[in-house]
Amino acid sequence: MSGSAYVIIPVYNEEKVIGNVVNDVLSVFENVVCVDDGSTDKSAQEIAKTEACLVSHPVNMGQGAALQTGLEYALKDKNAEYFITFDADGQHRIDDAQRMISILKSEDYDIILGSRFLSSGADIPISKRVVLTMATAFTNYLTNTKLTDTHNGLRVFNRKFAQKLEITMPDMTHGTEIVMIVGQSGLKYKEAPVNIDYTEYSKSKGQSILNSVNILFDVMLSAKGRK
């Protein structure tokens, strides 16, 4: 298998960390697309200081829309064969992304999904663990998939899967929508253990029990929308 890898990073008000996150990714992957989703801070300026491609939404449209914009940008490169979705707040680890893309390249899968629950070193807050487990069970039921973590933003997939993606759901609901596409596409998927760094910064950005409840609520809305 040959071809370029593109890392897609949706960004909304992450000026404090986005420069370091992008440069960390660029140290491993040459092609990085940051989609500034209508940030009201200096996120765009910080991205512009790096060698990443910057695409901007004039207004905030939600993480799902930002991912779709970045994906469409990357697909314009006919040599783009692999795609990685990566969060902007510093929670994801670049070595996990490297390992996942190695699995995709060496094994017969179309998408590798990161799972916090498969990692022996996972330090997931109890409240988040409970709600994410409930959301995952419900999503598996809806999509006929068998996953342990359906709302992890670290994913690696090939061009075949990328061309099937048309994300229309906003905010966290897009995670369920992607899993629904996985279940409906008939393409091969696999989970890989990843670690999430729950920093004081990420917690201050809303990584709380309320956010976890919102995930479960979004799953229910997504299910209703698909009927």
N, C-alpha and C positions, 0 to 999 in steps of 0.2 A: 504494500500500500504506500502511495506517495501523495504529496499534496501539502498545502499550507494549513496551519492551525490558527484560528482566530479566537481571541478571548474577548467576550462581550461583557462589559461592566455597566449596568444601569446606575445612574448617580443622581441623588437628590440631597442637596445640602450636606455635603461631606467634606467641606473645605479643610477641616482639621487633619484628615487622614488620607484623603484621596491621592495626594502626590506620592506618599510613601507606598500606598497600595499599588498604584500604577507602576512605579519604578521597580517594585519587587516583581511584579508580573513580567515587565519588560526584560528583566534580567534573564528570563527563561524563554519567553515567547515573543517573537518579533512583531506579531500583528495583534494590536490591542485597540479595540473600539470602545470608547466611553460615550455613553448617551446621557448628556446632561438633561434631566427631565424637569426643566423649568425651575432650576435652583434659584433661590433668592439670596444666596450667599456668594462666595467667591470660588465655588467649585470649578466653574468653567475656566477661570484664570489659572487655577492650580493645575488643571489638566493640560492647559495650553503650554505650561512650562515643561511638560514631558514630551516624549516622542510618540505618544498615543494619538490615534485619530479621534477627533472630537466632533460629535454630532449633537445638535441641540434641539430640544423641543421648546417652542416659545412659551408654553404653559405646562404645568404639571399634569401629566396624563396617566401616571401610575406605572409601577414597575413592569407589568406585563407589556404595556405599550412600548416602554423603553427597550425591553428585550427584543421585541419584534422589529423595532426600528434598527437596532444594532445588527440583528440577524439579516435583515434585508440588505443592509450596507455590505456586510461581509460576503453574502452570496453573489454580489456583483463581480467578485473576483472568481474567475472560472477555475483558478487553481486551488481555491479554498475547499478543503476536504474534511476538516475537523473543526468543531465549534465547542467552545467552553463558556458556560455562563458562570460568572464570578461576582460575588457581592462586593460593594464598595467600602464597607465599614471596617474591613480588616479582620473579619471573623474567619475567613477561609484561609487555608494554607496552600501555598503554591506547590509544595511537594505532593500533596494529595492530588492536585490537578495533573501533575506529571505522571503519577502512578496510574491514574484513571485513563489517561490518553494512551499509555503503554498497553493497558488491557484492551482498549478499543482497537489498537493497531495490530495486536498479536492474536486476538481471539475473535470468534465469529459473532460479534454483537454490533448493534446499530446505535445503542445508547447505554452509557454507564451513568447511573445515578448515585450520588453520594448519600451515605447513611450514617447519621450520628449514632444510631443504635447498634451498629455493628462494630463500633470502635471500642476496644477494651479501655481506652483512656478517656472516654467521653465523660464530661462533667456537666451534664444537663441539669438545670434547675428542676427540682421536683415538680413544681406547678406546670412548667413548660412540658416536661416529660409526659405528664398525665394527659394534658389536652392534645399534644401532638400524637400520642398513641391512639386516642379516640378518633382524631381526624384521619389518621392513617387507616385505621380499621374501616371507617366509613367510606373513605376513598377507594380502598381495595374492593369493597362490596360493590360500589358503583361502577368501577372500571374493569372488573374481572382481572385485576393484577394482584401480585403477591409481593408487596413491598413492606419494608420496615420503617421507612421514612419518606413520606410523600411531599414534604414541604422543605426540602433542602435545596438551596439555591445553587449548589455546585453540581453541575452536570456536564458530561462530555458526550457528543454525538457526531455522527457522520453526516455527509451531505444528503444522503437519502432521507434520513430522518428530518434534517433541517428543512428540506423542501416540503415536507408534510406539515410543518408547524405554521399555524396561523393563529397567533395568540390574540384573543379578543377580550378576555376577562381582565379587569383591573386589579391592582394591588396584589394581595396574597392569593386571590382566587386563581390567578394564572398558573400557580403550581399544580392545582387540581386539574386544570384544563390540559396542561402538558401530560400529566399522567393518563388522562382520558384518551389523549391522542396516542400515547404508548399502547394502551389497551386495545384501541380500535385499529391501529395500523397493521398489526400482525408482524411488526418488526421485532427483532430480538433485543432484549434488555437484560441488564445485570446491575446489582448494587455493589458498591465498594465502600469499605469503612473509611470515614473521614473524621477529622477532629474539628470542632468549632471552638474558637477562642472567644468566650464570653467576657469581654473586657468591660471596664467601668464606662468607657466611651460608648460601646454598643448598647449597654444597658440603659444609658442615659438617652439613647435614641429611640427608646420605646420597646426594647426586648423584655417585656414583662408578662405577667399573667393576663393582663388585658389584651395584649397583642396575641397571645396564644388562644384566648377565647375568640378573638376576631378571626383567627385562622379557621376554627371549627365552624363559625357562623358563615364564613366565605365558602366553605365546602358545601354547606347546606344550600346556599344561594346558587352555587354552581350546578348542583344536582337538579335544582328546580329549573334552572335555565336550559338544561340539556334535555328535559322531558318533551 
